[in-house]
Amino acid sequence: MVRLGAMSKRRESPAAPAPVAHAAFRPLYEQIRILLTQSLVAGEWKPGDAIPSEMELAARYQVSQGTVRKAIDELASDHILVRRQGKGTFVASHQEPSYQFRFLRVIPDSGEKVTPDSVLVELRRGRAEPGVARALRVRAGSPVHIIKRLLTFDGRPLILDEIVLAASQFPGLSVARLEGFHGSIYSFYESAYQVRMIRAEERLRAMAADRFSADLLRVQAGTPLLCVDRIAFTYGDKPVEWRRGLCVTEGFSYFNELS
């Protein structure tokens, strides 16, 4: 059990993560949210797993069920947990159809829902350039995997992605493993490496297609493209993926709902 009046003490379980400094100054439900997140970081519950009931968690942390419920509501609103009526609360997973392409923001202007196909262009080892190293919080020059792939919609190439991953976090990554997996790349990270992406930061700008991207996207060199730079994070706000997507926008738009 964890007594929240003294969160500077460690939980009894040796596998449990260390409490957050100054957590006693946070609202009680926020302290529970932090402890639940620490359990996710420690791997106590994997994507797709059911977490304990609100009653069990209330007893574990010695708080009311209402406090636990509010903490779970916060995590559910962030798409970290998902409630299923009559079944309980589960760790959200990119294996679920509704989550597979949650981070994909380029959609047809018609509003039609389409599922992209991924075509691997290249996988190679490289060294982290300074800007990418800063984004991934690794040393410049560290070994990285560099993935280039096309996303196509009904056979039409729309997005050319360059993806950089720290090699230390994705050992054994190979063309065979990538091409043998059917699903989104975030589903692949989760299934093959137990790494779940929970949020991303993106920067958008215009860029002219160079010869390489123009050939793959089937446009003229110099065609304006939407350039989307992304850093994607897993639990504990740890950056895992740097990505640059070059997007053709004829008939497609970047769509983001703000609230």
GUFISE-373017 format. One record per residue (C-alpha): z, x, y; residue in one letter. Coordinates in steps of 0.25 Angstrom, whole numbers, plus 5000, padded with zeros to 4 digits. Last residue first. Layout:
N
+------+------+------+------+
:   zz :   xx :   yy : type :
+------+------+------+------+
:    Z :    X :    Y :    a :
...
+------+------+------+------+
***
This chain:
259
+------+------+------+------+
:   zz :   xx :   yy : type :
+------+------+------+------+
: 4888 : 4958 : 5088 :    s :
: 4875 : 4966 : 5087 :    l :
: 4864 : 4963 : 5077 :    e :
: 4854 : 4975 : 5075 :    n :
: 4840 : 4974 : 5073 :    f :
: 4830 : 4986 : 5073 :    y :
: 4816 : 4979 : 5073 :    s :
: 4804 : 4978 : 5064 :    f :
: 4790 : 4973 : 5066 :    g :
: 4785 : 4987 : 5072 :    e :
: 4799 : 4994 : 5072 :    t :
: 4796 : 5006 : 5063 :    v :
: 4809 : 5013 : 5061 :    c :
: 4813 : 5028 : 5060 :    l :
: 4827 : 5028 : 5054 :    g :
: 4836 : 5040 : 5056 :    r :
: 4848 : 5041 : 5047 :    r :
: 4862 : 5048 : 5046 :    w :
: 4870 : 5044 : 5035 :    e :
: 4885 : 5046 : 5031 :    v :
: 4893 : 5045 : 5043 :    p :
: 4908 : 5042 : 5040 :    k :
: 4914 : 5031 : 5047 :    d :
: 4925 : 5030 : 5037 :    g :
: 4916 : 5022 : 5027 :    y :
: 4901 : 5025 : 5028 :    t :
: 4893 : 5028 : 5041 :    f :
: 4878 : 5028 : 5044 :    a :
: 4872 : 5036 : 5056 :    i :
: 4859 : 5030 : 5060 :    r :
: 4847 : 5034 : 5069 :    d :
: 4837 : 5023 : 5071 :    v :
: 4823 : 5027 : 5076 :    c :
: 4814 : 5016 : 5080 :    l :
: 4800 : 5021 : 5079 :    l :
: 4789 : 5022 : 5090 :    p :
: 4776 : 5026 : 5084 :    t :
: 4773 : 5041 : 5087 :    g :
: 4766 : 5044 : 5074 :    a :
: 4759 : 5031 : 5070 :    q :
: 4766 : 5022 : 5059 :    v :
: 4767 : 5022 : 5044 :    r :
: 4782 : 5024 : 5043 :    l :
: 4780 : 5036 : 5035 :    l :
: 4769 : 5042 : 5042 :    d :
: 4775 : 5039 : 5056 :    a :
: 4789 : 5045 : 5051 :    s :
: 4782 : 5058 : 5048 :    f :
: 4772 : 5059 : 5060 :    r :
: 4783 : 5056 : 5070 :    d :
: 4787 : 5042 : 5074 :    a :
: 4791 : 5040 : 5088 :    a :
: 4806 : 5037 : 5090 :    m :
: 4814 : 5026 : 5097 :    a :
: 4829 : 5025 : 5097 :    r :
: 4840 : 5019 : 5089 :    l :
: 4854 : 5024 : 5086 :    r :
: 4862 : 5019 : 5074 :    e :
: 4876 : 5020 : 5069 :    e :
: 4879 : 5015 : 5055 :    a :
: 4890 : 5007 : 5047 :    r :
: 4895 : 5005 : 5033 :    i :
: 4887 : 5015 : 5024 :    m :
: 4893 : 5016 : 5010 :    r :
: 4893 : 5029 : 5003 :    v :
: 4896 : 5028 : 4988 :    q :
: 4886 : 5038 : 4985 :    y :
: 4875 : 5032 : 4976 :    a :
: 4878 : 5017 : 4978 :    s :
: 4883 : 5018 : 4993 :    e :
: 4873 : 5028 : 4997 :    y :
: 4862 : 5020 : 4990 :    f :
: 4866 : 5007 : 4996 :    s :
: 4865 : 5014 : 5009 :    y :
: 4851 : 5018 : 5005 :    i :
: 4847 : 5004 : 5003 :    s :
: 4844 : 4999 : 4989 :    g :
: 4837 : 5004 : 4976 :    h :
: 4841 : 5018 : 4972 :    f :
: 4832 : 5027 : 4964 :    g :
: 4825 : 5032 : 4976 :    e :
: 4837 : 5038 : 4982 :    l :
: 4843 : 5043 : 4969 :    r :
: 4830 : 5049 : 4965 :    a :
: 4828 : 5056 : 4979 :    v :
: 4841 : 5062 : 4978 :    s :
: 4855 : 5062 : 4983 :    l :
: 4864 : 5071 : 4974 :    g :
: 4875 : 5072 : 4984 :    p :
: 4876 : 5062 : 4995 :    f :
: 4888 : 5065 : 5004 :    q :
: 4886 : 5080 : 5003 :    s :
: 4872 : 5078 : 5007 :    a :
: 4875 : 5072 : 5020 :    a :
: 4865 : 5061 : 5022 :    l :
: 4853 : 5060 : 5032 :    v :
: 4843 : 5049 : 5032 :    i :
: 4829 : 5049 : 5038 :    e :
: 4824 : 5034 : 5038 :    d :
: 4810 : 5030 : 5040 :    l :
: 4810 : 5015 : 5043 :    i :
: 4798 : 5005 : 5043 :    l :
: 4789 : 5008 : 5031 :    p :
: 4781 : 4995 : 5027 :    r :
: 4782 : 4992 : 5012 :    g :
: 4789 : 4979 : 5014 :    d :
: 4799 : 4986 : 5023 :    f :
: 4800 : 5001 : 5021 :    t :
: 4811 : 5010 : 5024 :    l :
: 4807 : 5024 : 5023 :    l :
: 4815 : 5036 : 5018 :    r :
: 4820 : 5050 : 5023 :    k :
: 4833 : 5055 : 5017 :    i :
: 4839 : 5068 : 5021 :    i :
: 4851 : 5073 : 5013 :    h :
: 4860 : 5082 : 5020 :    v :
: 4866 : 5096 : 5019 :    p :
: 4875 : 5100 : 5031 :    s :
: 4867 : 5107 : 5042 :    g :
: 4876 : 5101 : 5053 :    a :
: 4889 : 5098 : 5047 :    r :
: 4892 : 5084 : 5044 :    v :
: 4897 : 5072 : 5052 :    r :
: 4885 : 5063 : 5048 :    l :
: 4880 : 5061 : 5062 :    a :
: 4884 : 5075 : 5067 :    r :
: 4876 : 5081 : 5055 :    a :
: 4864 : 5072 : 5059 :    v :
: 4864 : 5078 : 5073 :    g :
: 4866 : 5092 : 5068 :    p :
: 4855 : 5092 : 5057 :    e :
: 4861 : 5090 : 5043 :    a :
: 4854 : 5099 : 5033 :    r :
: 4843 : 5094 : 5023 :    g :
: 4841 : 5089 : 5009 :    r :
: 4829 : 5080 : 5006 :    r :
: 4826 : 5066 : 5003 :    l :
: 4812 : 5061 : 5007 :    e :
: 4804 : 5048 : 5009 :    v :
: 4812 : 5038 : 5001 :    l :
: 4806 : 5024 : 5003 :    v :
: 4816 : 5013 : 5005 :    s :
: 4812 : 4998 : 5005 :    d :
: 4817 : 4989 : 5016 :    p :
: 4823 : 4975 : 5013 :    t :
: 4817 : 4964 : 5023 :    v :
: 4824 : 4953 : 5030 :    k :
: 4814 : 4946 : 5039 :    e :
: 4818 : 4946 : 5054 :    g :
: 4804 : 4946 : 5058 :    s :
: 4806 : 4958 : 5067 :    d :
: 4808 : 4966 : 5053 :    p :
: 4822 : 4973 : 5052 :    i :
: 4827 : 4987 : 5056 :    v :
: 4842 : 4986 : 5056 :    r :
: 4845 : 4992 : 5042 :    l :
: 4860 : 4994 : 5041 :    f :
: 4863 : 4982 : 5032 :    r :
: 4852 : 4986 : 5023 :    f :
: 4860 : 4985 : 5009 :    q :
: 4871 : 4977 : 5015 :    y :
: 4866 : 4963 : 5012 :    s :
: 4861 : 4967 : 4999 :    p :
: 4874 : 4973 : 4994 :    e :
: 4873 : 4987 : 4989 :    q :
: 4876 : 4992 : 5003 :    h :
: 4891 : 4988 : 4999 :    s :
: 4902 : 4981 : 5006 :    a :
: 4916 : 4984 : 5000 :    v :
: 4920 : 4970 : 4995 :    f :
: 4929 : 4959 : 4999 :    t :
: 4933 : 4948 : 4989 :    g :
: 4925 : 4939 : 4980 :    k :
: 4927 : 4924 : 4985 :    g :
: 4918 : 4927 : 4997 :    q :
: 4913 : 4941 : 4997 :    r :
: 4919 : 4949 : 5009 :    r :
: 4912 : 4962 : 5012 :    v :
: 4918 : 4976 : 5016 :    l :
: 4912 : 4987 : 5025 :    i :
: 4902 : 4977 : 5032 :    h :
: 4909 : 4980 : 5045 :    d :
: 4913 : 4965 : 5046 :    s :
: 4919 : 4967 : 5032 :    a :
: 4927 : 4978 : 5036 :    l :
: 4933 : 4970 : 5048 :    e :
: 4935 : 4958 : 5039 :    d :
: 4943 : 4967 : 5029 :    i :
: 4952 : 4971 : 5039 :    a :
: 4955 : 4957 : 5044 :    k :
: 4957 : 4953 : 5029 :    r :
: 4967 : 4964 : 5027 :    v :
: 4975 : 4959 : 5039 :    t :
: 4974 : 4945 : 5035 :    g :
: 4979 : 4949 : 5021 :    q :
: 4992 : 4954 : 5027 :    s :
: 4996 : 4969 : 5027 :    v :
: 5003 : 4978 : 5016 :    q :
: 4990 : 4987 : 5014 :    y :
: 4989 : 4985 : 4999 :    r :
: 4995 : 4971 : 5000 :    a :
: 4985 : 4967 : 5010 :    a :
: 4974 : 4973 : 5002 :    l :
: 4977 : 4966 : 4990 :    e :
: 4978 : 4952 : 4997 :    m :
: 4965 : 4956 : 5004 :    e :
: 4958 : 4958 : 4991 :    s :
: 4955 : 4972 : 4986 :    p :
: 4941 : 4978 : 4989 :    i :
: 4929 : 4973 : 4981 :    a :
: 4919 : 4985 : 4978 :    d :
: 4905 : 4984 : 4983 :    g :
: 4906 : 4997 : 4990 :    p :
: 4918 : 5005 : 4985 :    k :
: 4932 : 5003 : 4986 :    w :
: 4943 : 5014 : 4986 :    e :
: 4932 : 5023 : 4990 :    g :
: 4940 : 5031 : 5000 :    a :
: 4932 : 5026 : 5012 :    v :
: 4933 : 5012 : 5007 :    l :
: 4949 : 5014 : 5006 :    s :
: 4949 : 5020 : 5020 :    q :
: 4941 : 5007 : 5025 :    t :
: 4952 : 4998 : 5019 :    l :
: 4962 : 5006 : 5026 :    l :
: 4955 : 5006 : 5039 :    i :
: 4953 : 4991 : 5038 :    r :
: 4968 : 4989 : 5035 :    i :
: 4972 : 4997 : 5048 :    q :
: 4962 : 4988 : 5056 :    e :
: 4969 : 4976 : 5050 :    y :
: 4982 : 4981 : 5055 :    l :
: 4977 : 4984 : 5069 :    p :
: 4977 : 4999 : 5072 :    r :
: 4988 : 5008 : 5077 :    f :
: 4993 : 5010 : 5063 :    a :
: 4979 : 5017 : 5060 :    a :
: 4983 : 5029 : 5069 :    h :
: 4976 : 5038 : 5059 :    a :
: 4969 : 5031 : 5048 :    v :
: 4975 : 5031 : 5034 :    p :
: 4971 : 5041 : 5023 :    a :
: 4962 : 5036 : 5013 :    p :
: 4968 : 5031 : 4999 :    a :
: 4965 : 5039 : 4987 :    a :
: 4980 : 5044 : 4986 :    p :
: 4985 : 5029 : 4986 :    s :
: 4998 : 5028 : 4994 :    e :
: 4991 : 5026 : 5007 :    r :
: 4994 : 5037 : 5017 :    r :
: 5004 : 5035 : 5029 :    k :
: 4999 : 5034 : 5043 :    s :
: 4997 : 5019 : 5041 :    m :
: 5011 : 5016 : 5043 :    a :
: 5012 : 5002 : 5047 :    g :
: 5000 : 4999 : 5038 :    l :
: 5008 : 5001 : 5025 :    r :
: 4998 : 5004 : 5014 :    v :
: 5000 : 5000 : 5000 :    m :
+------+------+------+------+
***
